């Protein structure tokens, strides 16, 4: 790292997603819009919205990380640290978008399956309670359920 570069670390609660020591420029988004950081930038604290952060190392191409929110600090103009809930790395925006879309769809499907499983478990619990109550009071399960859900 020189006076014309800075270090970058992007972390989630479970992993270090990216670590770079020769970053020459960085861009991200917060609620006020898109902003950039160059070496020597003043200290900064920003709450990032869901966005694609991008940075360059030397003359290399852009690197990308799709962030699910996060907190970013710039320290002494030489370090950027980002703590986010979730992030996905990529070397080009199109592939990154496809990967984020795939992960989002998988998460939605998993959540849907979980809701169905919870509903089934809830129904089984109610049936078990009704069987127990009907055996104590001589009422059929169907009659008890009809009375409850009228």
C-alpha positions in Angstrom: 0.0 0.0 0.0 1.3 3.4 -1.0 0.0 7.0 -0.5 -1.9 6.5 -3.7 -3.7 3.3 -2.6 -5.7 2.1 0.3 -6.8 -1.2 1.8 -10.3 -2.6 1.6 -11.9 -5.4 3.7 -15.5 -6.6 3.2 -16.8 -8.9 5.8 -20.1 -10.7 6.8 -20.8 -12.2 10.2 -19.4 -15.5 8.9 -16.7 -14.7 6.4 -14.2 -12.2 4.9 -15.5 -11.7 1.4 -12.8 -9.5 0.0 -9.4 -8.2 1.1 -7.3 -5.9 -1.1 -4.2 -3.9 -0.2 -3.7 -1.7 -3.4 -7.1 -0.2 -4.1 -6.9 3.0 -6.1 -10.6 3.9 -6.2 -13.9 2.7 -4.7 -17.6 3.4 -5.3 -20.8 2.4 -3.4 -24.3 3.7 -2.6 -26.0 5.0 0.5 -29.4 6.7 0.9 -28.0 10.0 -0.5 -26.9 8.3 -3.7 -23.7 7.0 -5.2 -20.4 8.2 -3.9 -16.7 7.5 -4.5 -13.6 7.3 -2.3 -10.0 7.9 -3.4 -6.9 7.5 -1.3 -6.5 10.2 1.3 -10.3 10.6 1.7 -11.4 12.1 5.0 -12.7 9.8 7.7 -16.2 8.7 6.9 -19.0 6.5 8.3 -21.7 5.5 5.8 -24.7 3.1 6.1 -24.9 1.4 2.8 -28.1 0.3 1.2 -28.4 -2.8 -1.0 -25.9 -1.9 -3.8 -23.0 -3.1 -5.9 -19.7 -1.8 -4.4 -16.9 -1.6 -7.0 -13.2 -1.0 -6.7 -10.0 -1.0 -8.8 -6.6 -2.3 -7.8 -3.9 -0.5 -9.8 -4.6 -0.7 -13.5 -6.6 -3.9 -13.1 -10.2 -4.0 -14.0 -13.1 -3.3 -11.7 -14.0 -5.8 -9.0 -17.6 -6.0 -7.7 -19.5 -7.1 -4.6 -23.3 -7.0 -4.3 -24.0 -6.0 -0.8 -27.1 -6.6 1.3 -26.8 -3.4 3.3 -23.9 -2.7 5.5 -21.8 -0.2 7.4 -18.7 1.3 5.8 -15.9 3.2 7.4 -13.0 5.1 5.8 -10.1 5.5 8.3 -7.2 7.8 7.9 -7.7 7.9 4.2 -5.9 4.6 3.9 -8.5 1.9 5.0 -12.0 1.1 4.0 -13.9 -1.5 6.0 -17.3 -2.8 5.2 -19.4 -5.0 7.5 -22.5 -6.3 5.7 -25.2 -9.0 6.3 -24.5 -10.7 3.0 -22.4 -10.2 -0.1 -21.6 -11.8 -3.4 -18.3 -11.2 -5.3 -18.0 -11.0 -9.0 -15.7 -9.8 -11.8 -18.5 -8.5 -14.1 -21.9 -7.0 -13.4 -24.0 -9.2 -15.6 -22.7 -12.5 -14.0 -23.0 -10.9 -10.5 -26.6 -9.9 -11.2 -27.5 -13.4 -12.4 -25.9 -14.9 -9.3 -27.7 -12.5 -6.9 -31.0 -13.3 -8.7 -30.4 -17.0 -8.4 -29.6 -16.7 -4.7 -32.6 -14.5 -4.1 -34.9 -17.0 -5.9 -33.5 -19.9 -3.9 -34.0 -18.0 -0.6 -37.6 -17.2 -1.6 -38.3 -20.9 -2.4 -36.7 -22.0 0.8 -38.8 -19.5 2.8 -42.0 -20.7 1.0 -41.2 -24.3 1.8 -40.6 -23.4 5.4 -43.9 -21.6 5.6 -45.7 -24.7 4.3 -43.8 -26.9 6.8 -44.8 -24.6 9.6 -48.5 -24.7 8.6 -48.4 -28.5 8.4 -46.8 -28.7 11.9 -49.4 -26.3 13.2 -52.2 -28.3 11.8 -50.8 -31.5 13.3 -50.5 -29.9 16.7 -54.1 -28.7 16.5 -55.3 -32.2 15.5 -53.4 -33.7 18.4 -54.9 -31.2 20.9 -58.3 -31.9 19.5 -57.9 -35.7 19.7 -56.8 -35.2 23.3 -59.8 -33.0 24.1 -62.3 -35.1 22.3 -61.2 -38.3 24.1 -61.7 -36.5 27.4 -65.1 -35.1 26.5 -66.5 -37.7 24.1 -66.6 -35.2 21.1 -65.4 -36.3 17.7 -62.4 -34.5 16.3 -64.4 -33.3 13.2 -67.2 -31.9 15.4 -64.7 -30.1 17.6 -62.8 -28.6 14.6 -66.1 -27.5 13.1 -67.0 -25.7 16.3 -63.6 -24.0 16.4 -63.4 -22.9 12.8 -67.0 -21.6 12.3 
